[in-house]
C-alpha cells in the first residue's frame, strides 16, 4: 500500500498478525481433546463366551426345545402343542429331566406375544435355565 507523506513515497507492506488466531485455535483444540476423553458412552456390558473352551455336552442332559413357527404354532418334542398346554408339556419334560434347559427358537416372523407366553410358561413350570436361540 502506498502512502504519500510530504512528497516522499514510502512503501510499507501491512501484514495480518496470525499469532493470536493460532493461539485461539490451539486452545480450542486442547479443550476439545480434553473434554472428549471424559465422555463415556453408556452401553451394555456383554461377556463373550470363551471360544477356546470346548463345550462339554452331557448325553443324559437333553434340552427341551420349543420352536415357534412363522404362524405362531408351538412345537415341543416334534409335536404341535396347543397355546394353553405349553406349561403342562414343559412341566412334564422338566420332571423327566430337571437339569435340562429350555431353548426357545422363534421364527423371525412369529409374534412376540407367543414368545413371551412360552417364556412365562417355562418360568411357571419351574425352569430356571431358559435360552433364546435364533433361527
LOPASE-973500 format. One record per residue: residue number from 1; x, y, z of N, C-alpha, C in turn. Coordinates in nm, 3 decimals. Each point is the difference from the previous one (the first is absolute). Example, Ala and Ser with C-alpha at 12.3 -4.5 7.8 and 13.67 -1.06 7.14 Angstrom:
% LOPASE-973500
<papa pos="1" n_east="1.319" n_north="-0.569" n_up="0.780" ca_east="-0.089" ca_north="0.119" ca_up="0.000" c_east="0.090" c_north="0.120" c_up="0.000"/>
<papa pos="2" n_east="-0.035" n_north="0.105" n_up="-0.072" ca_east="0.082" ca_north="0.119" ca_up="0.006" c_east="-0.077" c_north="0.109" c_up="0.073"/>
END
This chain:
% LOPASE-973500
<papa pos="1" n_east="0.084" n_north="-0.115" n_up="0.000" ca_east="-0.084" ca_north="0.115" ca_up="0.000" c_east="0.090" c_north="0.123" c_up="0.000"/>
<papa pos="2" n_east="-0.031" n_north="0.092" n_up="-0.078" ca_east="0.083" ca_north="0.120" ca_up="-0.013" c_east="-0.063" c_north="0.115" c_up="0.076"/>
<papa pos="3" n_east="0.086" n_north="0.074" n_up="0.069" ca_east="-0.044" ca_north="0.119" ca_up="0.069" c_east="0.093" c_north="0.115" c_up="-0.038"/>
<papa pos="4" n_east="-0.059" n_north="0.107" n_up="-0.011" ca_east="0.083" ca_north="0.116" ca_up="-0.035" c_east="0.007" c_north="0.093" c_up="0.120"/>
<papa pos="5" n_east="0.120" n_north="0.028" n_up="0.042" ca_east="0.023" ca_north="0.092" ca_up="0.111" c_east="0.090" c_north="0.111" c_up="-0.049"/>
<papa pos="6" n_east="-0.054" n_north="0.113" n_up="-0.017" ca_east="0.080" ca_north="0.117" ca_up="-0.037" c_east="0.083" c_north="-0.019" c_up="-0.125"/>
<papa pos="7" n_east="-0.047" n_north="-0.068" n_up="-0.093" ca_east="0.073" ca_north="-0.016" ca_up="-0.124" c_east="0.089" c_north="-0.122" c_up="-0.003"/>
<papa pos="8" n_east="0.030" n_north="-0.062" n_up="0.116" ca_east="0.083" ca_north="-0.120" ca_up="0.000" c_east="-0.092" c_north="-0.123" c_up="-0.013"/>
<papa pos="9" n_east="0.042" n_north="-0.092" n_up="-0.078" ca_east="-0.077" ca_north="-0.122" ca_up="-0.019" c_east="0.067" c_north="-0.112" c_up="0.077"/>
<papa pos="10" n_east="-0.072" n_north="-0.049" n_up="0.100" ca_east="0.053" ca_north="-0.113" ca_up="0.075" c_east="-0.094" c_north="-0.119" c_up="-0.024"/>
<papa pos="11" n_east="0.060" n_north="-0.111" n_up="-0.022" ca_east="-0.080" ca_north="-0.121" ca_up="-0.020" c_east="0.006" c_north="-0.084" c_up="0.127"/>
<papa pos="12" n_east="-0.115" n_north="-0.021" n_up="0.055" ca_east="-0.009" ca_north="-0.085" ca_up="0.118" c_east="-0.097" c_north="-0.114" c_up="-0.033"/>
<papa pos="13" n_east="0.036" n_north="-0.114" n_up="0.040" ca_east="-0.090" ca_north="-0.112" ca_up="-0.017" c_east="-0.062" c_north="-0.034" c_up="0.135"/>
<papa pos="14" n_east="-0.129" n_north="0.004" n_up="0.004" ca_east="-0.068" ca_north="-0.034" ca_up="0.123" c_east="-0.036" c_north="-0.149" c_up="-0.002"/>
<papa pos="15" n_east="0.028" n_north="-0.067" n_up="0.110" ca_east="-0.030" ca_north="-0.143" ca_up="0.009" c_east="-0.092" c_north="-0.024" c_up="0.120"/>
<papa pos="16" n_east="-0.081" n_north="-0.103" n_up="-0.015" ca_east="-0.089" ca_north="-0.038" ca_up="0.110" c_east="0.078" c_north="-0.090" c_up="0.094"/>
<papa pos="17" n_east="-0.006" n_north="0.031" n_up="0.126" ca_east="0.069" ca_north="-0.080" ca_up="0.101" c_east="-0.087" c_north="-0.121" c_up="0.032"/>
<papa pos="18" n_east="0.047" n_north="-0.121" n_up="-0.032" ca_east="-0.077" ca_north="-0.123" ca_up="0.019" c_east="0.026" c_north="-0.066" c_up="0.135"/>
<papa pos="19" n_east="0.090" n_north="0.049" n_up="0.076" ca_east="0.035" ca_north="-0.064" ca_up="0.127" c_east="-0.119" c_north="-0.009" c_up="0.096"/>
<papa pos="20" n_east="-0.077" n_north="0.105" n_up="0.024" ca_east="-0.114" ca_north="-0.016" ca_up="0.092" c_east="-0.105" c_north="-0.099" c_up="-0.051"/>
<papa pos="21" n_east="-0.020" n_north="-0.002" n_up="-0.131" ca_east="-0.098" ca_north="-0.093" ca_up="-0.055" c_east="0.047" c_north="-0.145" c_up="0.019"/>
<papa pos="22" n_east="0.129" n_north="-0.026" n_up="-0.022" ca_east="0.053" ca_north="-0.135" ca_up="0.019" c_east="-0.006" c_north="-0.040" c_up="0.147"/>
<papa pos="23" n_east="0.025" n_north="0.095" n_up="0.090" ca_east="-0.012" ca_north="-0.030" ca_up="0.143" c_east="-0.142" c_north="-0.044" c_up="0.035"/>
<papa pos="24" n_east="-0.097" n_north="0.071" n_up="-0.052" ca_east="-0.140" ca_north="-0.035" ca_up="0.027" c_east="-0.033" c_north="-0.137" c_up="-0.057"/>
<papa pos="25" n_east="0.047" n_north="-0.030" n_up="-0.120" ca_east="-0.028" ca_north="-0.130" ca_up="-0.063" c_east="0.062" c_north="-0.112" c_up="0.082"/>
<papa pos="26" n_east="0.123" n_north="0.016" n_up="0.044" ca_east="0.064" ca_north="-0.105" ca_up="0.080" c_east="-0.067" c_north="-0.017" c_up="0.136"/>
<papa pos="27" n_east="-0.044" n_north="0.107" n_up="0.061" ca_east="-0.071" ca_north="-0.010" ca_up="0.128" c_east="-0.132" c_north="-0.075" c_up="-0.020"/>
<papa pos="28" n_east="-0.071" n_north="0.029" n_up="-0.110" ca_east="-0.125" ca_north="-0.071" ca_up="-0.027" c_east="0.027" c_north="-0.148" c_up="-0.027"/>
<papa pos="29" n_east="0.108" n_north="-0.030" n_up="-0.073" ca_east="0.035" ca_north="-0.139" ca_up="-0.029" c_east="0.028" c_north="-0.075" c_up="0.130"/>
<papa pos="30" n_east="0.077" n_north="0.059" n_up="0.089" ca_east="0.030" ca_north="-0.064" ca_up="0.128" c_east="-0.127" c_north="-0.019" c_up="0.081"/>
<papa pos="31" n_east="-0.088" n_north="0.098" n_up="-0.002" ca_east="-0.127" ca_north="-0.010" ca_up="0.073" c_east="-0.083" c_north="-0.116" c_up="-0.051"/>
<papa pos="32" n_east="-0.013" n_north="-0.016" n_up="-0.131" ca_east="-0.081" ca_north="-0.108" ca_up="-0.056" c_east="0.063" c_north="-0.136" c_up="0.025"/>
<papa pos="33" n_east="0.131" n_north="-0.009" n_up="-0.005" ca_east="0.066" ca_north="-0.127" ca_up="0.029" c_east="-0.022" c_north="-0.041" c_up="0.145"/>
<papa pos="34" n_east="0.016" n_north="0.094" n_up="0.091" ca_east="-0.016" ca_north="-0.032" ca_up="0.142" c_east="-0.145" c_north="-0.037" c_up="0.032"/>
<papa pos="35" n_east="-0.096" n_north="0.072" n_up="-0.054" ca_east="-0.139" ca_north="-0.032" ca_up="0.031" c_east="-0.046" c_north="-0.128" c_up="-0.066"/>
<papa pos="36" n_east="0.056" n_north="-0.035" n_up="-0.114" ca_east="-0.042" ca_north="-0.122" ca_up="-0.070" c_east="0.047" c_north="-0.124" c_up="0.074"/>
<papa pos="37" n_east="0.109" n_north="0.007" n_up="0.073" ca_east="0.049" ca_north="-0.118" ca_up="0.069" c_east="-0.082" c_north="-0.033" c_up="0.124"/>
<papa pos="38" n_east="-0.076" n_north="0.095" n_up="0.054" ca_east="-0.078" ca_north="-0.024" ca_up="0.120" c_east="-0.142" c_north="-0.044" c_up="-0.029"/>
<papa pos="39" n_east="-0.039" n_north="-0.002" n_up="-0.125" ca_east="-0.135" ca_north="-0.043" ca_up="-0.035" c_east="-0.002" c_north="-0.152" c_up="-0.005"/>
<papa pos="40" n_east="-0.089" n_north="-0.060" n_up="0.078" ca_east="-0.013" ca_north="-0.145" ca_up="0.001" c_east="-0.137" c_north="-0.036" c_up="-0.053"/>
<papa pos="41" n_east="-0.001" n_north="-0.080" n_up="-0.105" ca_east="-0.127" ca_north="-0.040" ca_up="-0.058" c_east="-0.057" c_north="-0.115" c_up="0.079"/>
<papa pos="42" n_east="-0.128" n_north="0.007" n_up="0.024" ca_east="-0.064" ca_north="-0.108" ca_up="0.074" c_east="-0.038" c_north="-0.110" c_up="-0.098"/>
<papa pos="43" n_east="0.007" n_north="-0.121" n_up="0.046" ca_east="-0.033" ca_north="-0.114" ca_up="-0.086" c_east="-0.013" c_north="-0.125" c_up="0.084"/>
<papa pos="44" n_east="-0.016" n_north="-0.109" n_up="-0.065" ca_east="-0.013" ca_north="-0.128" ca_up="0.069" c_east="0.136" c_north="-0.065" c_up="0.012"/>
<papa pos="45" n_east="0.028" n_north="-0.053" n_up="0.118" ca_east="0.121" ca_north="-0.078" ca_up="0.018" c_east="-0.034" c_north="-0.145" c_up="-0.033"/>
<papa pos="46" n_east="0.059" n_north="-0.048" n_up="-0.106" ca_east="-0.029" ca_north="-0.136" ca_up="-0.046" c_east="0.125" c_north="-0.084" c_up="0.020"/>
<papa pos="47" n_east="-0.016" n_north="-0.111" n_up="0.067" ca_east="0.112" ca_north="-0.091" ca_up="0.016" c_east="-0.007" c_north="-0.104" c_up="-0.110"/>
<papa pos="48" n_east="0.104" n_north="-0.005" n_up="-0.076" ca_east="0.007" ca_north="-0.094" ca_up="-0.110" c_east="0.036" c_north="-0.139" c_up="0.053"/>
<papa pos="49" n_east="-0.057" n_north="-0.104" n_up="-0.055" ca_east="0.038" ca_north="-0.134" ca_up="0.045" c_east="0.142" c_north="-0.033" c_up="-0.047"/>
<papa pos="50" n_east="0.067" n_north="-0.082" n_up="0.078" ca_east="0.135" ca_north="-0.039" ca_up="-0.036" c_east="-0.004" c_north="-0.094" c_up="-0.119"/>
<papa pos="51" n_east="0.070" n_north="0.037" n_up="-0.105" ca_east="0.000" ca_north="-0.080" ca_up="-0.122" c_east="0.097" c_north="-0.116" c_up="0.017"/>
<papa pos="52" n_east="0.103" n_north="0.019" n_up="0.080" ca_east="0.103" ca_north="-0.102" ca_up="0.015" c_east="-0.051" c_north="-0.124" c_up="0.073"/>
<papa pos="53" n_east="-0.096" n_north="0.020" n_up="0.090" ca_east="-0.049" ca_north="-0.113" ca_up="0.078" c_east="-0.105" c_north="-0.078" c_up="-0.080"/>
<papa pos="54" n_east="0.022" n_north="-0.128" n_up="-0.021" ca_east="-0.103" ca_north="-0.079" ca_up="-0.066" c_east="-0.117" c_north="-0.024" c_up="0.095"/>
<papa pos="55" n_east="-0.117" n_north="0.002" n_up="-0.056" ca_east="-0.119" ca_north="-0.022" ca_up="0.081" c_east="-0.013" c_north="-0.149" c_up="0.029"/>
<papa pos="56" n_east="-0.018" n_north="-0.031" n_up="0.127" ca_east="-0.022" ca_north="-0.140" ca_up="0.037" c_east="-0.149" c_north="-0.024" c_up="0.005"/>
<papa pos="57" n_east="-0.044" n_north="-0.092" n_up="-0.078" ca_east="-0.141" ca_north="-0.030" ca_up="-0.008" c_east="-0.024" c_north="-0.135" c_up="0.067"/>
<papa pos="58" n_east="-0.083" n_north="0.003" n_up="0.099" ca_east="-0.037" ca_north="-0.122" ca_up="0.071" c_east="-0.109" c_north="-0.070" c_up="-0.082"/>
<papa pos="59" n_east="0.023" n_north="-0.123" n_up="-0.043" ca_east="-0.102" ca_north="-0.067" ca_up="-0.082" c_east="-0.130" c_north="-0.024" c_up="0.074"/>
<papa pos="60" n_east="0.007" n_north="-0.010" n_up="0.135" ca_east="-0.123" ca_north="-0.021" ca_up="0.076" c_east="-0.080" c_north="0.129" c_up="0.016"/>
<papa pos="61" n_east="0.065" n_north="0.113" n_up="-0.017" ca_east="-0.066" ca_north="0.129" ca_up="0.018" c_east="-0.045" c_north="0.052" c_up="-0.136"/>
<papa pos="62" n_east="-0.122" n_north="-0.025" n_up="-0.033" ca_east="-0.055" ca_north="0.045" ca_up="-0.127" c_east="-0.076" c_north="0.129" c_up="0.022"/>
<papa pos="63" n_east="0.003" n_north="0.084" n_up="-0.099" ca_east="-0.070" ca_north="0.128" ca_up="0.009" c_east="-0.147" c_north="-0.018" c_up="-0.036"/>
<papa pos="64" n_east="-0.081" n_north="0.086" n_up="0.057" ca_east="-0.142" ca_north="0.007" ca_up="-0.036" c_east="-0.010" c_north="0.112" c_up="-0.103"/>
<papa pos="65" n_east="-0.017" n_north="-0.037" n_up="-0.125" ca_east="-0.003" ca_north="0.097" ca_up="-0.108" c_east="-0.144" c_north="0.033" c_up="-0.034"/>
<papa pos="66" n_east="-0.031" n_north="0.130" n_up="0.003" ca_east="-0.134" ca_north="0.049" ca_up="-0.034" c_east="0.014" c_north="0.086" c_up="-0.124"/>
<papa pos="67" n_east="-0.061" n_north="-0.045" n_up="-0.109" ca_east="0.007" ca_north="0.077" ca_up="-0.125" c_east="-0.131" c_north="0.074" c_up="-0.024"/>
<papa pos="68" n_east="0.014" n_north="0.123" n_up="-0.046" ca_east="-0.118" ca_north="0.081" ca_up="-0.035" c_east="0.008" c_north="0.028" c_up="-0.149"/>
<papa pos="69" n_east="-0.103" n_north="-0.042" n_up="-0.073" ca_east="0.002" ca_north="0.015" ca_up="-0.146" c_east="-0.038" c_north="0.142" c_up="-0.040"/>
<papa pos="70" n_east="0.005" n_north="0.026" n_up="-0.129" ca_east="-0.034" ca_north="0.133" ca_up="-0.051" c_east="-0.149" c_north="0.032" c_up="0.021"/>
<papa pos="71" n_east="-0.081" n_north="-0.104" n_up="0.013" ca_east="-0.144" ca_north="0.020" ca_up="0.024" c_east="-0.035" c_north="-0.020" c_up="0.147"/>
<papa pos="72" n_east="0.100" n_north="0.013" n_up="0.087" ca_east="-0.016" ca_north="-0.007" ca_up="0.145" c_east="-0.045" c_north="-0.137" c_up="0.051"/>
<papa pos="73" n_east="0.030" n_north="-0.106" n_up="-0.075" ca_east="-0.025" ca_north="-0.135" ca_up="0.050" c_east="0.116" c_north="-0.038" c_up="0.090"/>
<papa pos="74" n_east="-0.030" n_north="-0.066" n_up="0.110" ca_east="0.102" ca_north="-0.039" ca_up="0.097" c_east="0.026" c_north="-0.149" c_up="-0.013"/>
<papa pos="75" n_east="0.128" n_north="-0.035" n_up="-0.014" ca_east="0.040" ca_north="-0.140" ca_up="-0.017" c_east="0.097" c_north="-0.035" c_up="0.112"/>
<papa pos="76" n_east="-0.038" n_north="-0.102" n_up="0.079" ca_east="0.086" ca_north="-0.051" ca_up="0.107" c_east="0.019" c_north="-0.149" c_up="-0.024"/>
<papa pos="77" n_east="0.126" n_north="-0.044" n_up="-0.007" ca_east="0.033" ca_north="-0.141" ca_up="-0.023" c_east="-0.067" c_north="-0.053" c_up="-0.126"/>
<papa pos="78" n_east="0.010" n_north="0.073" n_up="-0.107" ca_east="-0.054" ca_north="-0.034" ca_up="-0.132" c_east="-0.151" c_north="-0.021" c_up="0.000"/>
<papa pos="79" n_east="-0.070" n_north="0.064" n_up="0.095" ca_east="-0.146" ca_north="-0.008" ca_up="0.004" c_east="-0.058" c_north="0.140" c_up="0.007"/>
<papa pos="80" n_east="-0.108" n_north="0.022" n_up="-0.075" ca_east="-0.071" ca_north="0.127" ca_up="0.012" c_east="-0.069" c_north="0.004" c_up="0.136"/>
<papa pos="81" n_east="0.014" n_north="0.113" n_up="0.067" ca_east="-0.055" ca_north="0.015" ca_up="0.134" c_east="-0.096" c_north="0.118" c_up="-0.003"/>
<papa pos="82" n_east="-0.112" n_north="-0.017" n_up="0.068" ca_east="-0.098" ca_north="0.107" ca_up="0.012" c_east="0.059" c_north="0.113" c_up="0.085"/>
<papa pos="83" n_east="-0.042" n_north="0.120" n_up="-0.029" ca_east="0.048" ca_north="0.121" ca_up="0.069" c_east="-0.020" c_north="-0.011" c_up="0.151"/>
<papa pos="84" n_east="-0.112" n_north="-0.060" n_up="0.042" ca_east="-0.033" ca_north="-0.009" ca_up="0.143" c_east="0.073" c_north="-0.113" c_up="0.072"/>
<papa pos="85" n_east="0.055" n_north="-0.097" n_up="-0.073" ca_east="0.063" ca_north="-0.114" ca_up="0.065" c_east="0.153" c_north="0.003" c_up="-0.007"/>
<papa pos="86" n_east="0.056" n_north="0.115" n_up="-0.028" ca_east="0.146" ca_north="0.012" ca_up="-0.008" c_east="0.062" c_north="-0.026" c_up="0.138"/>
<papa pos="87" n_east="-0.056" n_north="0.058" n_up="0.102" ca_east="0.053" ca_north="-0.016" ca_up="0.135" c_east="-0.003" c_north="-0.146" c_up="0.043"/>
<papa pos="88" n_east="-0.110" n_north="-0.069" n_up="-0.026" ca_east="-0.012" ca_north="-0.141" ca_up="0.041" c_east="0.105" c_north="-0.087" c_up="-0.071"/>
<papa pos="89" n_east="0.023" n_north="0.026" n_up="-0.127" ca_east="0.100" ca_north="-0.079" ca_up="-0.074" c_east="0.140" c_north="0.027" c_up="0.052"/>
<papa pos="90" n_east="0.031" n_north="0.126" n_up="0.028" ca_east="0.133" ca_north="0.032" ca_up="0.052" c_east="0.017" c_north="-0.058" c_up="0.140"/>
<papa pos="91" n_east="-0.105" n_north="0.003" n_up="0.083" ca_east="0.006" ca_north="-0.059" ca_up="0.134" c_east="0.028" c_north="-0.150" c_up="-0.008"/>
<papa pos="92" n_east="-0.067" n_north="-0.068" n_up="-0.094" ca_east="0.020" ca_north="-0.144" ca_up="-0.015" c_east="0.143" c_north="-0.031" c_up="-0.042"/>
<papa pos="93" n_east="0.052" n_north="0.072" n_up="-0.100" ca_east="0.137" ca_north="-0.025" ca_up="-0.045" c_east="0.102" c_north="0.042" c_up="0.105"/>
<papa pos="94" n_east="-0.030" n_north="0.104" n_up="0.075" ca_east="0.091" ca_north="0.045" ca_up="0.105" c_east="0.000" c_north="-0.099" c_up="0.117"/>
<papa pos="95" n_east="-0.113" n_north="-0.065" n_up="0.026" ca_east="-0.005" ca_north="-0.101" ca_up="0.107" c_east="0.082" c_north="-0.123" c_up="-0.039"/>
<papa pos="96" n_east="0.001" n_north="-0.034" n_up="-0.128" ca_east="0.079" ca_north="-0.114" ca_up="-0.047" c_east="0.149" c_north="0.028" c_up="0.011"/>
<papa pos="97" n_east="0.041" n_north="0.127" n_up="-0.027" ca_east="0.141" ca_north="0.036" ca_up="0.004" c_east="0.012" c_north="0.141" c_up="0.060"/>
<papa pos="98" n_east="0.016" n_north="0.011" n_up="0.131" ca_east="0.000" ca_north="0.131" ca_up="0.066" c_east="0.119" c_north="0.089" c_up="-0.038"/>
<papa pos="99" n_east="0.107" n_north="-0.059" n_up="-0.050" ca_east="0.119" ca_north="0.077" ca_up="-0.037" c_east="-0.009" c_north="0.057" c_up="-0.141"/>
<papa pos="100" n_east="-0.098" n_north="-0.041" n_up="-0.076" ca_east="-0.010" ca_north="0.040" ca_up="-0.140" c_east="-0.041" c_north="0.147" c_up="-0.013"/>
<papa pos="101" n_east="0.075" n_north="0.076" n_up="-0.081" ca_east="-0.040" ca_north="0.139" ca_up="-0.023" c_east="-0.110" c_north="0.007" c_up="-0.106"/>
<papa pos="102" n_east="-0.075" n_north="0.108" n_up="0.002" ca_east="-0.102" ca_north="0.023" ca_up="-0.103" c_east="0.060" c_north="0.096" c_up="-0.102"/>
<papa pos="103" n_east="-0.002" n_north="-0.040" n_up="-0.124" ca_east="0.050" ca_north="0.084" ca_up="-0.109" c_east="-0.118" c_north="0.036" c_up="-0.088"/>
<papa pos="104" n_east="-0.024" n_north="0.129" n_up="-0.014" ca_east="-0.112" ca_north="0.049" ca_up="-0.080" c_east="0.055" c_north="0.048" c_up="-0.133"/>
<papa pos="105" n_east="-0.054" n_north="-0.053" n_up="-0.110" ca_east="0.044" ca_north="0.037" ca_up="-0.134" c_east="-0.117" c_north="0.063" c_up="-0.076"/>
<papa pos="106" n_east="-0.015" n_north="0.131" n_up="0.009" ca_east="-0.111" ca_north="0.065" ca_up="-0.072" c_east="0.040" c_north="0.028" c_up="-0.145"/>
<papa pos="107" n_east="-0.097" n_north="-0.009" n_up="-0.087" ca_east="0.021" ca_north="0.039" ca_up="-0.140" c_east="0.002" c_north="0.152" c_up="-0.006"/>
<papa pos="108" n_east="0.072" n_north="0.055" n_up="-0.097" ca_east="0.013" ca_north="0.146" ca_up="-0.006" c_east="-0.133" c_north="0.069" c_up="-0.029"/>
<papa pos="109" n_east="-0.096" n_north="-0.071" n_up="-0.058" ca_east="-0.130" ca_north="0.060" ca_up="-0.029" c_east="-0.106" c_north="-0.029" c_up="0.107"/>
<papa pos="110" n_east="0.040" n_north="-0.070" n_up="0.107" ca_east="-0.098" ca_north="-0.032" ca_up="0.106" c_east="-0.024" c_north="0.124" c_up="0.086"/>
<papa pos="111" n_east="-0.111" n_north="-0.003" n_up="0.073" ca_east="-0.037" ca_north="0.113" ca_up="0.083" c_east="0.073" c_north="-0.007" c_up="0.134"/>
<papa pos="112" n_east="0.030" n_north="0.116" n_up="0.053" ca_east="0.069" ca_north="0.009" ca_up="0.128" c_east="-0.088" c_north="-0.051" c_up="0.113"/>
<papa pos="113" n_east="-0.129" n_north="0.015" n_up="-0.013" ca_east="-0.094" ca_north="-0.046" ca_up="0.101" c_east="0.014" c_north="-0.151" c_up="0.023"/>
<papa pos="114" n_east="0.018" n_north="-0.075" n_up="-0.107" ca_east="0.016" ca_north="-0.145" ca_up="0.012" c_east="0.130" c_north="-0.033" c_up="0.072"/>
<papa pos="115" n_east="0.106" n_north="0.070" n_up="-0.035" ca_east="0.129" ca_north="-0.022" ca_up="0.066" c_east="-0.010" c_north="0.028" c_up="0.149"/>
<papa pos="116" n_east="-0.063" n_north="0.109" n_up="0.036" ca_east="-0.015" ca_north="0.035" ca_up="0.142" c_east="-0.084" c_north="-0.104" c_up="0.073"/>
<papa pos="117" n_east="-0.105" n_north="-0.050" n_up="-0.066" ca_east="-0.083" ca_north="-0.103" ca_up="0.062" c_east="0.081" c_north="-0.127" c_up="0.027"/>
<papa pos="118" n_east="0.081" n_north="-0.042" n_up="-0.095" ca_east="0.082" ca_north="-0.121" ca_up="0.018" c_east="0.102" c_north="0.023" c_up="0.112"/>
<papa pos="119" n_east="0.063" n_north="0.118" n_up="0.000" ca_east="0.100" ca_north="0.030" ca_up="0.103" c_east="-0.065" c_north="-0.001" c_up="0.139"/>
<papa pos="120" n_east="-0.114" n_north="0.065" n_up="0.013" ca_east="-0.071" ca_north="0.003" ca_up="0.128" c_east="-0.044" c_north="-0.140" c_up="0.042"/>
<papa pos="121" n_east="-0.046" n_north="-0.080" n_up="-0.096" ca_east="-0.042" ca_north="-0.136" ca_up="0.031" c_east="0.116" c_north="-0.083" c_up="0.052"/>
<papa pos="122" n_east="0.118" n_north="0.019" n_up="-0.059" ca_east="0.118" ca_north="-0.073" ca_up="0.047" c_east="0.038" c_north="0.042" c_up="0.141"/>
<papa pos="123" n_east="-0.010" n_north="0.129" n_up="0.028" ca_east="0.031" ca_north="0.048" ca_up="0.136" c_east="-0.101" c_north="-0.053" c_up="0.101"/>
<papa pos="124" n_east="-0.128" n_north="0.000" n_up="-0.038" ca_east="-0.102" ca_north="-0.053" ca_up="0.091" c_east="0.012" c_north="-0.149" c_up="0.019"/>
<papa pos="125" n_east="0.062" n_north="-0.069" n_up="-0.096" ca_east="0.024" ca_north="-0.144" ca_up="0.013" c_east="0.117" c_north="-0.031" c_up="0.091"/>
<papa pos="126" n_east="0.072" n_north="0.105" n_up="0.043" ca_east="0.111" ca_north="-0.020" ca_up="0.094" c_east="0.136" c_north="-0.008" c_up="-0.066"/>
<papa pos="127" n_east="0.009" n_north="0.028" n_up="-0.127" ca_east="0.127" ca_north="-0.004" ca_up="-0.070" c_east="0.074" c_north="0.133" c_up="0.024"/>
<papa pos="128" n_east="0.126" n_north="-0.011" n_up="0.041" ca_east="0.079" ca_north="0.122" ca_up="0.023" c_east="0.098" c_north="0.027" c_up="-0.114"/>
<papa pos="129" n_east="0.033" n_north="-0.102" n_up="-0.077" ca_east="0.096" ca_north="0.015" ca_up="-0.110" c_east="-0.077" c_north="0.008" c_up="-0.131"/>
<papa pos="130" n_east="-0.031" n_north="0.121" n_up="-0.043" ca_east="-0.076" ca_north="0.021" ca_up="-0.123" c_east="0.088" c_north="0.080" c_up="-0.096"/>
<papa pos="131" n_east="0.010" n_north="-0.047" n_up="-0.124" ca_east="0.082" ca_north="0.068" ca_up="-0.100" c_east="-0.083" c_north="0.031" c_up="-0.122"/>
<papa pos="132" n_east="0.046" n_north="0.100" n_up="-0.073" ca_east="-0.066" ca_north="0.040" ca_up="-0.123" c_east="0.098" c_north="-0.023" c_up="-0.114"/>
<papa pos="133" n_east="-0.040" n_north="-0.076" n_up="-0.098" ca_east="0.086" ca_north="-0.032" ca_up="-0.114" c_east="-0.060" c_north="0.057" c_up="-0.127"/>
<papa pos="134" n_east="0.085" n_north="0.052" n_up="-0.087" ca_east="-0.047" ca_north="0.052" ca_up="-0.127" c_east="-0.020" c_north="-0.111" c_up="-0.100"/>
<papa pos="135" n_east="-0.088" n_north="0.026" n_up="-0.095" ca_east="-0.023" ca_north="-0.102" ca_up="-0.103" c_east="0.044" c_north="0.050" c_up="-0.134"/>
END
